[in-house]
Amino acid sequence: MGQLIDLTRPDGGTFAAYVSDLDPAKPSVIVLQEWWGLNDHIKWIVDRMAGEGGFNAIAPDLYHGRVTGDADEASHMMNTLDFPGAVHQDIVATRDYLKTQGGKVGIMGFCMGGALTIAAAARLDGFAAAVCYYGVPPKEFADPKDIKIPFQGHFGAQDDWVTPQVVSDIQIAMVGAGNPPELFSYEADHAFFNKTRPEVYKAEIAEQSFARTLAFFKTHLA
């Protein structure tokens, strides 16, 4: 089980992060939350990345203490999030904290966190690999063609937000920029990895995607 720690942003502000036990001999992975906040599901993913994956794992609390189970409230919280601040303050602070531990750093995220994963991979240095689950930021904020590191994505073919066309656009942009991504599309809806949402959760697909995620990070963070 992990624990909550406090991190300091470049601007001097502080925020919490849920982190596994750290081992300087291991590479690290940042896990970015869905629009619900840093809830037990995201903490479970951190614990799983540490336990099954053998990585140092950490999830910054991008909502700074707010968590919800209500979709309308979650939508409001996401839409009022300072996305540049999340990337250039919270994620930078988390990355820099892990850099003090030694080893390569990867980043992954789900839904809103998937969009922020693309943004961080496109806008920041210091990451060795990135994995996105069904999230894409506005192109004016972060264009996938600007991603220069190994990138893997997992998407649902039945997703009406990150649609197959959106996924195709990522593929075309990255291939055109000379960095072909590794993208997977599954017969599933948005949030198929979230076991707390039985209406969309697909256990077999979730496990398949997670195995691919672990293999990808083990290759590129070694």
C-alpha positions in Angstrom: 0.0 0.0 0.0 1.1 3.5 -0.8 1.0 6.7 1.2 0.1 10.4 0.7 3.0 12.8 0.6 3.3 16.6 -0.1 5.1 17.9 -3.1 6.1 21.5 -3.9 5.3 23.1 -7.3 7.8 25.3 -9.1 5.5 28.3 -8.2 5.9 27.4 -4.5 2.4 25.9 -4.0 2.0 22.5 -2.5 -0.2 19.5 -3.3 -0.6 15.9 -2.3 0.4 12.8 -4.2 -0.2 9.1 -3.5 3.1 7.2 -3.8 4.3 3.6 -3.5 7.4 2.7 -1.5 10.3 4.0 -3.6 13.4 2.1 -4.6 16.2 4.1 -6.3 17.1 0.9 -8.3 13.7 0.9 -10.0 12.2 3.1 -12.8 9.2 5.2 -12.0 5.7 5.8 -13.5 3.4 8.7 -12.9 -0.3 7.8 -12.9 -2.7 10.6 -13.8 -6.3 10.5 -12.5 -9.7 10.4 -14.3 -12.1 13.3 -13.9 -13.3 11.8 -10.6 -10.2 12.8 -8.8 -7.5 10.9 -6.8 -9.9 8.2 -5.6 -9.4 4.6 -4.5 -9.4 3.3 -8.0 -6.4 5.5 -9.0 -4.6 4.5 -5.8 -5.3 0.9 -6.7 -3.6 1.4 -10.0 -0.6 3.0 -8.3 -0.4 0.0 -6.0 -0.7 -2.4 -8.9 2.0 -0.7 -11.0 4.3 -1.0 -8.0 3.3 -4.6 -7.1 2.8 -6.3 -10.4 4.9 -4.0 -12.5 7.8 -3.5 -10.1 7.9 0.3 -10.7 8.0 3.2 -8.4 4.5 4.6 -8.9 2.9 7.9 -7.9 -0.4 9.8 -8.6 -0.4 13.5 -8.1 -3.7 14.9 -6.8 -4.5 17.3 -9.6 -7.7 18.5 -8.0 -5.9 19.3 -4.7 -8.2 17.4 -2.4 -11.4 17.2 -4.3 -12.9 13.8 -5.2 -16.4 13.0 -6.5 -18.6 10.1 -7.6 -21.1 12.4 -9.4 -20.6 12.7 -13.2 -21.9 16.3 -13.4 -19.6 17.4 -10.6 -16.7 15.6 -12.2 -17.4 17.3 -15.5 -17.4 20.7 -13.7 -14.2 19.9 -11.9 -12.4 18.8 -15.1 -13.7 21.8 -17.1 -12.5 24.2 -14.4 -9.1 22.6 -14.0 -6.1 24.7 -14.9 -4.7 22.4 -17.5 -1.4 24.4 -18.1 -0.9 24.5 -14.3 -1.6 20.8 -14.0 1.1 20.1 -16.6 3.7 22.7 -15.9 3.3 22.8 -12.1 1.9 19.6 -10.7 3.2 17.1 -13.2 6.6 18.9 -13.4 6.9 18.8 -9.6 6.0 15.0 -9.6 8.5 14.3 -12.4 11.3 16.3 -10.6 10.6 14.4 -7.4 11.0 11.1 -9.1 14.1 12.3 -10.8 15.7 12.7 -7.4 15.1 9.0 -6.9 17.1 8.0 -9.9 16.0 5.9 -12.9 13.9 6.7 -15.9 10.4 8.1 -15.6 7.3 7.2 -17.6 3.8 8.7 -17.5 0.3 7.2 -18.0 -3.2 8.4 -17.4 -6.9 7.6 -17.9 -9.6 9.7 -19.4 -8.7 13.3 -18.3 -5.4 11.8 -17.2 -4.9 10.3 -20.6 -5.3 13.8 -22.2 -2.8 15.2 -19.7 -0.5 12.3 -20.5 -0.4 13.4 -24.1 0.0 17.0 -23.1 2.9 16.2 -20.8 4.6 14.0 -23.4 4.2 16.7 -26.0 5.1 19.7 -23.9 7.6 18.5 -21.3 11.1 16.9 -21.3 12.3 14.2 -18.9 9.9 11.3 -19.7 11.2 8.1 -21.3 7.8 6.7 -22.4 4.0 7.5 -22.2 0.8 5.4 -22.1 -2.6 7.0 -22.7 -6.0 5.4 -21.9 -8.9 7.0 -23.8 -8.1 10.7 -23.5 -7.0 13.4 -25.9 -6.4 17.1 -25.2 -7.4 19.9 -27.6 -4.9 20.1 -30.4 -4.3 23.8 -29.7 -3.0 22.8 -26.2 -1.0 19.8 -27.1 -0.5 18.2 -30.5 0.4 14.5 -30.6 2.8 15.2 -33.4 5.0 16.9 -30.9 5.5 13.7 -28.9 9.1 12.5 -29.4 9.2 9.6 -26.9 7.7 6.0 -27.3 4.0 6.3 -27.0 1.3 3.6 -26.4 -2.5 4.2 -26.5 -5.5 2.2 -25.5 -8.9 3.2 -26.8 -12.5 1.8 -27.1 -14.0 1.4 -30.5 -17.4 2.3 -29.0 -16.2 5.5 -27.3 -18.2 8.5 -28.5 -15.7 11.0 -27.0 -12.3 9.6 -28.1 -13.8 8.2 -31.3 -12.0 5.9 -33.8 -11.5 9.0 -36.0 -9.8 10.8 -33.1 -7.5 7.8 -32.7 -6.8 7.7 -36.4 -5.8 11.4 -36.3 -3.3 10.6 -33.5 -1.8 7.8 -35.6 -1.6 10.0 -38.7 -0.1 13.0 -36.8 2.6 10.9 -35.1 3.5 8.8 -38.1 3.8 12.0 -40.1 6.2 13.5 -37.5 8.4 10.4 -37.7 7.4 8.8 -34.3 4.9 6.0 -35.0 2.8 5.2 -31.9 1.7 1.8 -30.7 -2.1 2.1 -30.6 -4.7 -0.5 -29.6 -8.4 -0.3 -30.2 -10.8 -2.7 -28.3 -14.5 -3.5 -28.6 -15.3 -1.5 -25.6 -16.7 1.8 -24.4 -14.9 4.7 -22.7 -13.5 3.8 -19.3 -13.3 0.1 -20.0 -10.4 -0.2 -17.5 -12.4 1.2 -14.5 -13.6 -1.7 -12.5 -15.7 0.6 -10.3 -18.0 1.3 -13.3 -19.7 -2.1 -14.1 -21.7 -0.5 -16.9 -18.5 -0.1 -19.1 -15.9 -2.2 -17.4 -14.5 -5.0 -19.5 -12.3 -7.3 -17.4 -10.7 -9.3 -20.2 -9.8 -6.2 -22.2 -8.7 -4.3 -19.1 -6.2 -7.1 -18.2 -5.0 -7.4 -21.8 -4.3 -3.6 -22.0 -2.6 -3.6 -18.6 -0.3 -6.5 -19.7 0.6 -4.5 -22.8 1.2 -1.4 -20.6 3.6 -3.2 -18.3 5.5 -4.8 -21.1 5.8 -1.4 -22.8 7.2 0.3 -19.8 9.5 -2.5 -18.9 11.0 -2.2 -22.4 11.3 1.6 -22.5 12.2 2.3 -18.9 14.8 -0.3 -18.5 
